[in-house]
Structures are given as C-alpha cells and as structure tokens.
Amino acid sequence: MSTNNQFCTFYVDGLFFGVDVLRVQEVIRFQEMTRVPLASPVVSGLINLRGQIVTAIDLRRRLVLTERPADQLPMNVVVRTDDGAVSLLVDDIGDVLEVDESTYERPPETLTGAARQIVRGVYKLKDRLLLIIDTDQTVDLHEKTSAGLTKVA
Amino acid sequence: MAINETLQQELVKDLLLESHEGLDRFDRELLALEQGQTGPDSMNNIFRVIHTLKGTAGCLGLGHIEHTAHVGEDLLSLLRDGKLHSTPEMITTLLALSDALRGMLRTLEATGTDGTSDHSALLAKLVQLQVAPAIAAAPAPVEKPVFGLFDDDEPVVAVLAVAPEVAGAVVMTAPASVQASSDAPTPTTLHAAPPVSASASVEVAGKSSVADNAIRVDISQLDKVMNLVGELVLARNQIVANTTQFDQAALMTAAQRLNIITTELQESVMKTRMQPIGNVWGKFPRIVRDVSHELNKKVRLVMAGQTTELDRTIIEAIKDPLTHIVRNSIDHGIESPAKRLSVGKAEEGLLSLRAYHEGGQVNIEIMDDGGGINLDRVKAKAVAQHLITAEQSARLTEREALNLIFLPGLSTADKITNVSGRGVGMDVVKTNIEKIGGSIDLQSQPGQGTTLKIKIPLTLAIIPALIVTSGGDRYAIPQVSLLELVRLEGTQARKGIEQLYGAAVYRLRGHLLPLAYLNQQFKVKAGVPKNAAQAMDDVINIIVLQADGRPFGLVVDEINDTEEIVVKPLGKQLKGISSFAGATIMGDGRVALILDVVGLAQHANVVTETRDRPVIDTKARAQSDADQRQTLLLFSVGKDRRMAIPLALAARLEEFPVSRVERTGATEVVQYRGQILPLIRVADHVAGRVTPDEPSDILQVVVYAEQGRSYGLVVSQINDIVNESVTIKRASASQGILGSAVVQDRVTDLLDVPGLVRAAEAHASLAA
C-alpha cells in the first residue's frame, strides 16, 4: 500500500470518496459516451479521450447506490490501471486532500456487498468521513456479471 | 561490474542487430557475385561483414564466433585480393559459413553465449579452399582490437584501405596495413557501403545509399509518436472548427498553417512505419538458390516492385507465408530441366514475384512457368486422404478443386522432401494471410504454370469497414466479412421475411438466409427512421455477412457508408463480450464499436453446428424495458407447478434420454456438444412442495449458460413461449424463485436461474 497521503476527492450520491492522487490521470467534464450493448450495467459507455478509447464506469452503479438523476451530468475521474486508463463517473469533484495517517481506519465489518470489495479504508476528517476506494478493485468487474444477470431475471 | 554487464548486453544487442543485417547482405552480394553481377564494392562488402563480425565478437569475448569468422575472412581476403577466383563450390561454402554464423548468433541471443556448436568440417573446407592456388595465405593477422570496445570505425578504415584495389590498381594485404594506409585514398573514390552501425556516420559518402541515412528507432517509440500525432489531429480539428467564429485574420492564418502542418506531419509519421517489401524479398535469391540446388532444378528469379511499401507488422506477417509459397513453387511447380526440355520449355524455370498497389491494397503475385496444378491429382489425393468424398469431388468446379490445396493435410507431393510435402503448408499460408485481413487467389494452367495472387491491406491498424446504425448507435462492420447488402422495400419488406419456428429467415436467391436483428441482439430499441418516407416504406436493410463459412443476414436500421477506420482495443471490462472486436473513433470524435462478425453470429445462434432445436431468441430480446413486456418460456415442474424464465436466459432446449445421464460426484451430467453439462433438477432445488410426476424416458432440459459455463435445467415439460406484460410480486421471493405472476390466467413462478444454479452447486459440493 502506498504511503502517499494525498487523495483526489469526489462525491457520489452524497458520499465523500477519495482515490490515491497518483493513480489519477486527469479529471474532465462530462463527455459524450457511446453505450456498449450486452456489457455489464456498471459500464456506462466508451469515451474518446484524445484518441484513446476509455471505458467509463458509473460509480453509483458500481457501489450499488441510487441512480443519478437524468438531468445531472457526471464528471470523469480518469484513473490509470494496469489495463490502460479507465474513467470513473462521479457526481462532483472535490479538492485534493492531504490527510493525517492517524485518522485512518479499516472499513467497519458492517460494510457489505460491493462497497466491501471496493472501499479500502476510511479517514475520519473533522466534519465527514473520507472513503478511500481501491481503483484496481473498482475496475475489476469480474464478479459483477452474475449480478447483472440476476437483474434481468 | 554491473555497469560493465549492462554495457556488454547493450553491445551484444547491437552486434545481433547489425550482424543479421550484415549476413543478409553477405548472402545477397555473394549470389550477385556468382551471377557475375559484381559492383566495384561487392567484394569489399562481403569481406567487411565478416571482418566486422569477427572484430566485434572478439571484443565481446565471443571466441567461437570470432574464430569461425576469422577462418572465413582468410578465404575472403584472398578472393578480394584477386589471388583466388570464386567457384560455385566456394560460394556454397561461404553461404554455409553465413548460416553457421547465424546459428551462433541465435544461440547467443537465446543463451548469452556463442555456444560450442561444431563447425570443424566447414572450417576445414574453408581452409582447404584457400590453398587452391599456390599463394598460401599468410596467416591473416590476428588483429586483436587495440582500440578497446569501440572500434566501430575499424571496418571503415578497412574500406579505405581496399577501395582503390578493386579498381585493379593496387593489391594490398588487408587489415594488417590498415593503420598505415588509412589516409592513402581520397574520400572521393569511396563508394558508401551499407551501414555498419556507428560507422555510417563516420563515412564520407560520395554516393550515399538510402541505408546510409537511416537510423534505428524502436517501434514502440514510433507508435508513441503516431498516437501523439493522432491527438494533435483531433486538437487541430477543434481549433480549426472554432476559429471560424472569430473574425481575426491572424488567428485564421495560424489555424490554417496548423492545419497544413498537422496533415503533413501525420502523413510523414505514417510513412515511418512503412517498409519496402524488398526487405522480405531480399532473402529469396538465397532461398531459390538453395532449394533449386537441392532439387537439381534450374530456376531464375525475377522480382518487380521491391519498393512497394507496407506496414511493418504486415511485412512481418507475410514473411513466412511468402517463403513457403516460393519453396512450393520450385518444388511442385517448376519441372526438372530434362522434363522442361522435353515439353519444349527453356531449361531454366522462371519464378517471378511482383508487388504493386491497387485500390488501397497491396497485391503480390507469385508466378511460375512450371507444370501447373494437376486438378485430377489434387482431387484424387483429397479423396484418398478422406478430405472429401468421391461424389463431392465429381461435383467440384475447377476453381473449387484448385482451392482444395488450401485444405489442411493435403499434399500432392508423392514423397516427403526436405522442401515440402508434409501437408502442412498452404492451409497455414492461407490462414496467416487471412489473419491479417488479406486474401489469396490461385490460378493454374496445366503445363503453363501457376499464379498465386495475394491481396493484403496496407496496414493492419486501418481497415475498411461498413458503418451502420442500429438503435441510434453506429457500428462498424469489417468489410472482409461482408458479402452483400440487401434492401427490402414496401411489400417485400412486409412479406419477404418469413418465420420458421420462431426464427426469421429470408429467401436469398432460393436459399434460406437466417436473420438476426442487431437491435434485438443488443437489446436496444430500434431507432427512429431518419425521414418519413422511410417509415412509410417499411424499409428493411439486410447485411449479408459470412461467419465460419456460413452466410447470415444482419438486419440494421440504416446503412451509412464505408469508411477506413482505425482499430482500437477495448478495455478488459468489455473483453468478455464476443460480439465486439474493438472500437474506433469516427470523424465527429465519437466512439463507435466494431462488430466481431463471428462472435455476433454465435451470440445470435445463427451459426451453430447442430441445428436441431435452436431457440432463436432474437424475438425474445426485443423487449423494451419501459412496458415490462417479457418473452417468457413456460414450463411445468412436477404435476402442478408452472414456472417461467425469460426466454433470453434459455440458450437452447434439448431432450436427453435418461440412459445418457451419467454421474460425477453427487451431480448428474450428460455429455453435450463435447462438454460435460451438469443437470439441475429444478424440482429438487426450488422452495415449496413439488408433486413428482411419472418418470419418463426423456428428460426435457433448458440449457442455460453463464460466464462460459452451461447448465441443464431439468423440467417436466416445456409448455409455451409467451410475450406478456408481467407484474412480478417480489414478496414471495424464496430459494430459486424470484416471485410469482399471473401468466395466461395461471399463477406462474418466475425462476431465479442464477440463484437456482448457486443453490444446486452448493448442494452438490455439500453432498460431495
């Protein structure tokens, strides 16, 4: 685990999340997307990032939160992964925060489901909790396909 | 030490790179020499290759290579000095020397040492050849490199030394006098020799060849530059589009210049990846010589269009197929000199290679004036090897019969030779060429010769594709799999498509063409037709595609255009979807998916090996989510339970006799299409009481596939397929059941198939 304490923060469905700032390639406004039929519902579509084709993953769906209202355009947090860049769709972008390591805690045992897989830990900030997500886990949709099928039935 | 090792590795890498090139040049020059086509520098070039290799190998402590090269050099120095004249035997031995050196270089590349392979016979031969004339070579000075590791300019000095002598004026003893004589000739007498790494930069080139001005660049570096240029092009597009809004002359001019420069830059960068096909052909004179000698045939090789350029990746991909074809032409095509004379042909066979651009593709023709392909013999062989039946063979057209030679396992050679006849040839050639989107065509005139015509794309990264629209999205279909386009209008559109047991088919010139609707396959809504006229006319666009050798029709909303597209890979999140081959960026900057025709055909079940009872679920998948209409497969479990699953979940419906059921552990299985299909008796795993029904000899099975695994759900009876709007009461959710609904006036349980599979698996693992 990296010793870097700087996180790029963003909001998803009222929750405050952060990813390791070194994993973030860039943050961009909403981009036109091309939907991918037959793909997991978590995949919102493909965006053209300066000639590179990047898969966009809706964090609301990935974290099994409520759907984003239709009139609200998401932002793209483009993160680097072993398999090239992947965009995470978030509601709004926050600051880059430097946090105190002593405020870190592992996620509580009561956290279940998709969030359990993805949330790596929690920083107890003064006024709120910063949930740190693991980008590798987030972009790994292997487990999600069967959940997607269940939805169909 | 570590630094030295890295340096050593670097130097070895350089040695490998330049030596392979050098040895190719060595071969070429030797063959030219044999045919009397010598330039003033031929002998120097030949000598220099070996000399450099010897020197560098010596520096790097590769004694084996050094020694072998050294012996060769002794012979070459005599040749160069005119003390010996080349004989075919000598040429053969020298070619063997270059092979031996190549072998050692390969060993070096693989193991880091130059190995201990035994070439004593070759070395003895090389020594023996030196003594032909009386002038025994004074043991060539063993020139331990004195200027340390970086003696790259040594060969240059050698050239300086020997240059005048070719003109016949002076005879010099080579390397020993190098130091002294290096200032003797004037630079203007020099002809530039091909580059030997750094030496190229040292040479004062009078006439510089193309190679002299070249440097080595890592391909990945070039790819990076190309990607950056791609980004620049997109940025340029935006700038140019936006500057029109401003009324500023200076800005407009700048944008225009940017436009022009970017376009030129893009073209230039594309060109850097192109290589002349001559790079591959360069090896052929040697191959032709070797093979024809081996077979005692006389063959003249004529090449045209060596400068035709192709993308590097393609060059790599066609190298082996072309080599194979050339060998085949000499072995099977061209007859023995005696036979040729007897049928009134010139003793020497002709093999011609021709490459040229045509219609955005590169054509390569390999032509021989040999005996042609004996169709009867091919047919007979194919029948004898059980590749086709006798009846089939009788019905074959000439063209089809010719194409038999591309069948795996077919060889018409009566005996297996070193050269060919193992029956693993032309099919591999064909597959390799098709893999890169090319095609191969064969023409043969008995007694006159055979012509193979290969068509390959200029580059792999850019392919021609048909752009279609379905459900409002654009998709690109690679043109290689496209057969034809069919457009149905008016009555034809309303009546032309018939239903065959739930599967849509169209009669295309008397044959049934299975149809798949793209929007149904992709579960997207059909798009709104662009104009009213189309809506009135009921136009149906069918794209006839070929997948696994079978045609099928893909129905799309609109057919737009053909375009050259740049193929980009999809991320791993989407790798599992076999219907897509990649994605591309369209002119407007948006992304379009590229269809994988074979994957799509399998998804749509239009091409499957067994066509017994396929559930063509194209209808089933057309459901829009909005009105909750679903196509359900209704079946009964036990005597009294009625259940349903979305038809989309049923891959197939099958019947198995009870006798075919086998067991592994606690699980019942059947062998199904080469796999083991676990059976799940629905009655055993759903909540609630099931009244068992009478045992039957036939099991009704719904095949369900999930993540590449298939499961057979055993039910009592398949009842019906309905398209209904169902309201699920989720309250009753329990094991294996999602809920209940009223379907056709009867209460029906909706099966939770993934849940049921999990439950059954858990049960099986407990029992085991």
Interface residues (C-beta under 8 A of the other chain):
Chain A: E32 M33 T34 R35 V36 P37 L38 A39 S40 V42 V43 G45 L46 I47 N48 R50 G51 Q52 I53 V54 T55 I57 D83 G84 V86 V139 L141 T145 S146 L149 T150 V152 A153
Chain B: N227 G230 E231 V233 L234 A235 G471 D473 Q521 F522 K523 V524 K568 P569 L570 G571 K572 Q573 L574 G576 I577 S579 F580 A583 I585 G589 R590 V591 A592 L593 H603 I645 P646 A648 L649 E706 Q707 L738 L750 L751 D752 V753 P754 G755
